[in-house]
């Protein structure tokens, strides 16, 4: 009987992180702050210690549009990192932190799987070093300061109907999407309608993941627009003098987290915005730090390349000057069949016809990466036990005919050894010098033009629609914020805003339901279709299977 992911993680032989850091990075005690034996925060001294090291090659792992179960980007990232290390290359995996929403919801944990995991897996999936809690507290402190200011006389003349700042919780809870608070009399403040988002959707999360220093963090927090006054002028967090206290809550959370893989290679896990409702990348400071720690940095961007990779390039690269040296696009036989029309319950059955039909989804992602972004790309075929040899041979032959390098990877079952073919293919196809990345739009384009560019160029939409109030908001923001990039929030299961449109739907209209200004993070969010920034739990949530025994042993986590 095969072991579960959590059993594999619990049976792992971990090395003390202090030993790994001193051996591999020449770290001294002042360069990191231990959180027990197997977790640590890198200190400012540690970051300075690495400053003179050469810059590594940056490898971005993304994927085709996934099935509801996900296609294994994190697992592939970890397996690829371990494989590169086994080949004598110094590689560091740099990933996002999991949210407890999916852990207890539908997907389960997000620390990899099988024999390609980051550990301690239980800690990483449950609270970790407290970063998400700090982000939630900073977000909710600002919400409390807004309501307190209104209650204490409202000197800023805040319009109660135009307060846009929402509270957050790191749990899927549809009951909190829309709420009315401050009921129960005048002593409890002024009642108004508001709501909750999940922590990965908080602008504070995005700010923490894009800030370059504590001073930059403070400045960005101060720029958060929380609403308008009765004259229609924006009210910012700095008007409430909130940025200092918020930054204090975030001072430890701002420092990257250090852990290890099952094969005792160093990994950084820091920040956790979702790619379907936010920008989907780990923190900039984590990526920049990792680039001074080895020869190769393997990082990932959430969900399909139309979401995470697009935002990595158009938001993170634009703001930071970073650029991937190569992109690894994860594809699976089951996802191709899913986009070929096969229902989830039948994905384990061989079906070459459906696989052929689903190639249209993979083709569009490849076209976007290679032709639109002008970046080198290879396909990692993440192997599942249900894949037939016929299906795998057909897929690799198809990619070879298209001139796309590929490798079947068995990292889930075999760890780094199972990803060696993928690592070797990557090493053979990284150019000495990468072409300058091509952004989807110019900073000088209008906000509406930017949305149209992503919709048409990346999603293949024929047009974009929005209500008059949405268009009026974009027009109102154009003067002061028109230079900002766009962060489109939409379903991860389709290029369109309708999750039922699989494959590569043509001639679809992208409908913008709502827009939000994230002035501190430095982008404008366009929410499409029926996407919710506070997810709900499925009929049978993952929480149903999670248990702890009398000895404290956790089971069912993933």
C-alpha positions, 0 to 999 in steps of 0.5 A, spaced: 500 500 500 502 506 497 504 512 503 500 518 503 503 525 502 503 526 509 505 519 511 511 520 506 513 527 510 512 524 517 517 519 515 522 524 512 529 524 515 530 532 516 536 535 517 537 541 522 536 547 518 542 551 521 546 545 519 544 546 512 544 553 512 551 553 515 554 548 510 551 550 503 550 558 504 556 559 509 551 562 514 552 564 521 547 565 527 546 572 525 544 570 518 537 567 520 532 566 526 530 559 527 523 557 528 524 550 531 529 546 528 526 546 521 524 553 519 527 559 519 526 566 517 532 570 514 535 576 517 537 583 514 544 580 516 543 574 512 540 578 506 546 583 506 551 576 507 548 574 500 549 581 496 555 580 493 554 573 490 552 572 483 545 572 480 542 565 478 538 563 472 531 564 474 526 558 472 518 560 472 514 554 473 507 555 470 501 550 467 496 549 462 489 551 464 488 546 470 483 541 472 479 542 479 485 537 482 490 541 479 496 539 475 502 539 480 506 545 479 509 545 486 510 538 485 514 539 479 518 545 482 520 541 488 522 535 483 526 539 478 530 543 484 532 536 487 533 533 480 538 539 478 541 539 485 542 531 484 546 533 477 551 537 481 547 544 480 546 549 486 538 550 485 533 553 490 526 552 490 522 559 491 515 558 492 508 561 495 505 559 502 499 555 502 492 558 505 488 554 509 482 556 505 484 550 500 487 546 505 481 545 509 477 546 502 477 542 496 485 542 493 488 540 500 495 542 502 500 546 497 507 543 499 508 539 493 506 531 494 509 524 493 516 524 494 517 532 491 515 536 497 517 541 502 517 540 509 515 540 515 509 539 511 504 540 516 507 546 519 507 549 512 500 548 511 498 550 518 500 557 520 507 556 518 511 562 521 505 566 522 505 570 516 498 570 514 496 571 521 500 578 521 497 580 514 490 579 516 491 583 523 494 588 519 488 588 514 483 588 519 487 593 524 486 598 518 478 596 518 478 597 525 481 604 524 476 606 519 470 604 523 473 608 529 474 614 525 467 614 523 465 613 530 469 618 533 466 624 529 469 623 522 473 628 521 475 626 514 468 626 512 468 619 510 462 617 506 459 611 509 457 608 503 463 609 499 468 605 504 471 600 500 476 596 505 474 589 507 476 585 512 479 578 511 479 571 514 484 565 512 478 560 511 473 559 506 467 562 508 461 564 503 457 566 509 462 572 510 462 575 503 457 580 504 455 583 511 452 588 515 456 590 521 456 595 527 449 593 529 446 593 536 446 601 538 450 607 537 455 605 542 457 600 536 458 605 531 455 606 525 452 600 521 454 599 514 454 594 509 461 591 508 464 584 507 470 579 508 475 577 503 480 571 504 487 573 506 490 571 499 486 576 496 488 582 501 491 588 498 496 587 504 498 581 501 500 583 495 504 589 498 508 585 502 509 581 496 511 586 492 515 591 497 523 592 496 524 594 503 521 596 510 520 603 508 517 601 501 512 597 505 510 603 509 510 607 503 505 602 499 501 601 506 500 608 506 497 609 499 492 604 500 485 607 498 480 605 503 474 609 500 472 616 499 469 622 502 463 626 501 466 630 496 468 624 492 476 625 494 480 618 495 481 617 503 488 613 504 491 609 509 496 614 511 490 619 512 488 615 518 496 614 520 495 607 519 501 605 515 506 605 521 502 600 526 500 596 520 508 595 518 510 593 525 505 588 525 508 585 518 515 586 520 517 579 521 512 577 516 516 581 511 522 576 512 523 570 507 522 563 510 527 558 509 525 550 509 528 544 506 525 539 501 525 531 502 532 531 499 534 536 504 535 542 499 534 549 501 527 552 499 524 559 500 517 559 501 514 566 502 507 570 501 501 567 498 497 571 493 492 567 489 493 567 482 485 567 480 484 573 485 490 576 486 497 576 482 499 569 484 507 570 485 511 569 491 514 575 494 519 579 490 524 579 496 524 572 497 525 571 489 531 576 489 534 573 495 534 566 492 537 569 486 543 570 490 543 563 493 545 558 488 546 557 480 538 556 479 532 559 482 525 555 481 519 559 482 512 558 480 506 562 478 499 560 480 494 556 476 495 556 468 500 561 464 494 565 463 493 567 470 500 566 474 505 567 468 501 573 465 501 577 472 508 574 473 511 578 467 506 584 466 506 586 474 512 582 478 517 583 472 515 590 470 515 593 477 522 589 479 526 588 473 526 581 473 525 576 467 525 569 467 531 565 463 526 560 461 519 557 463 517 550 464 510 549 462 506 543 466 502 539 462 498 533 464 494 527 460 488 528 464 488 536 463 488 535 456 483 530 456 479 534 461 479 540 456 478 535 450 471 534 454 472 528 458 468 529 465 473 529 471 470 522 473 473 519 467 479 522 466 483 515 468 481 512 462 485 512 456 482 517 450 487 519 445 481 523 441 479 527 447 487 528 448 488 531 441 482 535 442 485 538 448 491 540 445 488 547 443 489 549 450 496 547 451 497 550 444 495 557 446 499 557 452 505 555 448 503 561 443 503 566 449 509 564 452 513 563 446 511 568 441 507 573 445 512 574 451 518 571 447 521 567 452 524 560 451 519 554 454 519 547 455 513 542 457 514 538 463 509 532 462 507 531 469 506 523 470 500 520 473 499 512 474 493 512 469 497 515 463 498 510 458 504 509 454 500 510 447 498 517 450 505 519 453 508 517 446 503 521 442 503 527 446 511 527 446 511 526 438 506 532 438 511 537 441 517 534 438 513 536 431 512 543 434 519 544 436 517 544 443 522 541 448 519 536 453 520 531 458 516 526 462 517 527 469 516 522 475 518 526 480 511 525 484 513 517 485 521 518 485 523 525 487 529 528 484 531 522 480 524 522 477 525 529 474 532 528 472 530 527 464 526 534 465 532 537 469 537 535 463 532 538 458 532 544 461 539 545 462 540 543 454 535 549 452 536 555 457 539 560 452 546 564 454 542 570 454 534 571 454 531 575 449 528 581 453 521 579 455 515 582 451 510 585 455 502 585 453 501 592 454 504 599 455 504 603 461 502 609 457 495 605 455 489 606 458 486 602 464 481 599 459 486 598 453 490 594 458 484 590 460 483 589 452 490 587 451 490 581 456 483 579 454 484 579 446 492 577 446 492 572 452 485 569 453 483 570 445 477 574 447 473 577 441 472 583 446 471 586 453 464 588 456 463 592 463 457 596 466 457 603 466 459 604 473 465 600 472 467 604 466 466 610 470 470 608 475 476 606 470 475 613 467 475 616 474 482 612 476 485 614 469 488 621 471 492 618 477 493 611 476 492 610 469 500 608 469 498 602 473 498 595 470 492 590 470 491 584 475 485 580 472 481 576 477 477 570 473 476 563 473 482 558 473 479 553 469 478 557 462 481 562 458 474 565 458 470 568 464 466 562 464 469 555 467 465 551 463 468 553 457 474 548 456 480 548 451 481 554 447 474 558 446 474 562 441 470 569 440 468 569 447 467 576 451 470 577 457 465 580 462 468 585 468 463 585 474 467 589 478 474 593 479 478 595 485 484 600 486 490 597 489 494 603 489 499 601 494 500 594 491 501 598 484 495 595 480 488 595 478 484 589 479 478 587 474 474 581 477 470 577 472 464 573 471 462 570 478 469 569 481 469 570 488 474 573 493 471 569 498 471 562 496 466 557 499 467 550 502 465 544 497 460 539 499 465 535 502 471 539 504 478 536 505 477 538 513 472 532 513 478 527 512 483 531 517 484 528 524 489 528 530 490 522 534 491 522 542 499 522 541 498 529 536 499 525 530 495 528 524 492 524 518 488 526 512 492 533 511 493 531 504 
